[in-house]
Amino acid sequence: MTLSAEQELLAPITLRSELPAETLREMYHYMALARALDERMWLLNRAGKAPFVISCQGHEAAQVGAAFALQRGKDFTLPYYRGLASVLVMGMTPTEVMLALFARAADPSSGGRQMPAHYGSRRLKIVTQSSPVGTQIAHAAGISLAEKIKGGDAVAWTSFGEGTTSQGDFHEALNLAAVHRLPAIFQCENNEYAISVPIRQQMAVNSVADRALAYGMPGVSVDGTDLLAVYEVTRRAVERARRGDGPTLIEARVVRLTAHSSDDNDRTYRPQRELRSLRQHDPLARFVAYLHDHDLLSEAEAQELRAQIAAEVDAATEAAEQAALPDPETLADHVYGS
């Protein structure tokens, strides 16, 4: 029996053993780098040096797994505010991330004008979002429509939280993408909390992926703490998009290991038992255990890598802190009024 594209996408996931050991170690490197940068940004916020931090801790496997299925320099990435690991894989450097955090003139995302975590780079085809959540989803549909009109085969991949699926942008974008069979991939990183609102108060369906059926596209729900599972699901979705078979909705079920943001106190709405158990679902620990179990990374190699990453984060922080602030004379640049 031949499976349709939709049936094939929803088939059980098996680990892709043909991935080279070097690639698997590189995946771990990006996960560990994102975690180290994220932790440093929280420290800078608590020290009064950074105004706002919104974390990707717990989302790293979903982001790195998906990004490795894309083609850097060709495909478009439209991440949401937790997309730190995504943009690192696509080519943004730790220094560039820190330049945005400190609002320095050399910040590639906005020249120091946007809030932190509004990632953007024309050079890397990373398209920034706006502060109202969900804007990037409609932009992904538009970019993929333009790509189809031009006759190209680049994919537009976008990410968002499950709370954002209650926004009109989500529904309009998915409907447009499905009707025109656009090369778009919509990744919902479902951590079960829209700030302080649990998922049961956000939607009546059991899974975000269930919503795909209403638009006529495949929807798949995957364990977002399993890097290889996310990679495999996204790889199939990319192949489907490049064939001209249309978009896919992926729900990556992740954990949010921190409060919603540096301005939030999740102890006021998350049960203590839940908070204590979070680290048992840490995707970083899960993947490094996989590498150890398969003799792909020794503990000594892991420690050496973490030391290298710590030095890289130190250097990025120092470079960004010493970088020039925007010239006050440019304050009104790119600002329009009637």
ChimeraX attribute file (.defattr): number of C-alpha atoms within 10 A of each C-alpha:
attribute: neighborCount
match mode: 1-to-1
recipient: residues
	/A:1	3
	/A:2	6
	/A:3	9
	/A:4	9
	/A:5	15
	/A:6	16
	/A:7	10
	/A:8	14
	/A:9	21
	/A:10	16
	/A:11	11
	/A:12	8
	/A:13	14
	/A:14	10
	/A:15	12
	/A:16	11
	/A:17	8
	/A:18	6
	/A:19	10
	/A:20	11
	/A:21	15
	/A:22	11
	/A:23	11
	/A:24	17
	/A:25	18
	/A:26	15
	/A:27	22
	/A:28	23
	/A:29	20
	/A:30	22
	/A:31	30
	/A:32	22
	/A:33	24
	/A:34	28
	/A:35	22
	/A:36	17
	/A:37	26
	/A:38	21
	/A:39	15
	/A:40	17
	/A:41	26
	/A:42	20
	/A:43	14
	/A:44	18
	/A:45	16
	/A:46	14
	/A:47	10
	/A:48	10
	/A:49	14
	/A:50	19
	/A:51	18
	/A:52	20
	/A:53	24
	/A:54	21
	/A:55	26
	/A:56	26
	/A:57	25
	/A:58	24
	/A:59	32
	/A:60	32
	/A:61	33
	/A:62	32
	/A:63	31
	/A:64	29
	/A:65	27
	/A:66	29
	/A:67	25
	/A:68	22
	/A:69	18
	/A:70	24
	/A:71	13
	/A:72	15
	/A:73	14
	/A:74	13
	/A:75	20
	/A:76	24
	/A:77	30
	/A:78	28
	/A:79	28
	/A:80	27
	/A:81	23
	/A:82	26
	/A:83	27
	/A:84	31
	/A:85	28
	/A:86	31
	/A:87	27
	/A:88	20
	/A:89	23
	/A:90	22
	/A:91	15
	/A:92	20
	/A:93	14
	/A:94	22
	/A:95	22
	/A:96	21
	/A:97	26
	/A:98	25
	/A:99	28
	/A:100	27
	/A:101	27
	/A:102	25
	/A:103	26
	/A:104	23
	/A:105	18
	/A:106	18
	/A:107	26
	/A:108	18
	/A:109	24
	/A:110	19
	/A:111	16
	/A:112	19
	/A:113	16
	/A:114	18
	/A:115	19
	/A:116	22
	/A:117	24
	/A:118	23
	/A:119	30
	/A:120	22
	/A:121	19
	/A:122	11
	/A:123	11
	/A:124	17
	/A:125	19
	/A:126	25
	/A:127	23
	/A:128	23
	/A:129	21
	/A:130	14
	/A:131	14
	/A:132	9
	/A:133	18
	/A:134	24
	/A:135	21
	/A:136	26
	/A:137	31
	/A:138	20
	/A:139	19
	/A:140	29
	/A:141	29
	/A:142	18
	/A:143	22
	/A:144	30
	/A:145	20
	/A:146	13
	/A:147	18
	/A:148	19
	/A:149	10
	/A:150	9
	/A:151	9
	/A:152	12
	/A:153	17
	/A:154	21
	/A:155	27
	/A:156	31
	/A:157	29
	/A:158	25
	/A:159	28
	/A:160	25
	/A:161	23
	/A:162	25
	/A:163	24
	/A:164	20
	/A:165	19
	/A:166	13
	/A:167	14
	/A:168	12
	/A:169	18
	/A:170	20
	/A:171	18
	/A:172	14
	/A:173	21
	/A:174	27
	/A:175	18
	/A:176	17
	/A:177	27
	/A:178	22
	/A:179	13
	/A:180	16
	/A:181	20
	/A:182	29
	/A:183	32
	/A:184	33
	/A:185	29
	/A:186	26
	/A:187	27
	/A:188	26
	/A:189	27
	/A:190	26
	/A:191	21
	/A:192	19
	/A:193	20
	/A:194	16
	/A:195	16
	/A:196	16
	/A:197	13
	/A:198	16
	/A:199	19
	/A:200	11
	/A:201	10
	/A:202	16
	/A:203	14
	/A:204	9
	/A:205	11
	/A:206	10
	/A:207	17
	/A:208	24
	/A:209	21
	/A:210	16
	/A:211	18
	/A:212	21
	/A:213	11
	/A:214	12
	/A:215	17
	/A:216	17
	/A:217	22
	/A:218	24
	/A:219	25
	/A:220	23
	/A:221	20
	/A:222	22
	/A:223	16
	/A:224	29
	/A:225	26
	/A:226	23
	/A:227	28
	/A:228	26
	/A:229	23
	/A:230	28
	/A:231	25
	/A:232	21
	/A:233	25
	/A:234	28
	/A:235	19
	/A:236	17
	/A:237	33
	/A:238	28
	/A:239	17
	/A:240	21
	/A:241	23
	/A:242	19
	/A:243	11
	/A:244	14
	/A:245	19
	/A:246	25
	/A:247	33
	/A:248	33
	/A:249	25
	/A:250	27
	/A:251	27
	/A:252	31
	/A:253	22
	/A:254	25
	/A:255	23
	/A:256	21
	/A:257	18
	/A:258	17
	/A:259	19
	/A:260	19
	/A:261	16
	/A:262	17
	/A:263	12
	/A:264	13
	/A:265	14
	/A:266	16
	/A:267	12
	/A:268	9
	/A:269	11
	/A:270	15
	/A:271	10
	/A:272	11
	/A:273	8
	/A:274	10
	/A:275	15
	/A:276	9
	/A:277	11
	/A:278	14
	/A:279	15
	/A:280	9
	/A:281	16
	/A:282	21
	/A:283	23
	/A:284	22
	/A:285	13
	/A:286	15
	/A:287	21
	/A:288	22
	/A:289	15
	/A:290	13
	/A:291	18
	/A:292	13
	/A:293	11
	/A:294	11
	/A:295	11
	/A:296	16
	/A:297	19
	/A:298	14
	/A:299	13
	/A:300	9
	/A:301	11
	/A:302	18
	/A:303	11
	/A:304	12
	/A:305	17
	/A:306	16
	/A:307	12
	/A:308	14
	/A:309	21
	/A:310	17
	/A:311	12
	/A:312	18
	/A:313	22
	/A:314	15
	/A:315	14
	/A:316	19
	/A:317	24
	/A:318	13
	/A:319	15
	/A:320	24
	/A:321	18
	/A:322	11
	/A:323	16
	/A:324	14
	/A:325	17
	/A:326	16
	/A:327	9
	/A:328	7
	/A:329	7
	/A:330	9
	/A:331	10
	/A:332	8
	/A:333	7
	/A:334	7
	/A:335	6
	/A:336	6
	/A:337	3
	/A:338	2
